[in-house]
């Protein structure tokens, strides 16, 4: 699984994308509201870990997650 932080512009907020190994989009959520999207894909127990990575991740950089 991969995580990417996308920079918002003007009134559009910053977002986080989670993608699988084939780079298919699994989740797309705002940095301030991850719970619903992570619950939907079964990663509610990893929310804190994912959000800590996302906060420190530079915009546009792809990071591989190993669970």
HELIX and SHEET records of a PDB file:
HELIX    1   1 UNK A   35  UNK A   40  1                                   6    
HELIX    2   2 UNK A   44  UNK A   46  5                                   3    
HELIX    3   3 UNK A   47  UNK A   56  1                                  10    
SHEET    1   A 4 UNK A  25  UNK A  30  0                                        
SHEET    2   A 4 UNK A  15  UNK A  19 -1                                        
SHEET    3   A 4 UNK A   2  UNK A   6 -1                                        
SHEET    4   A 4 UNK A  62  UNK A  64 -1                                        
END                                                                             
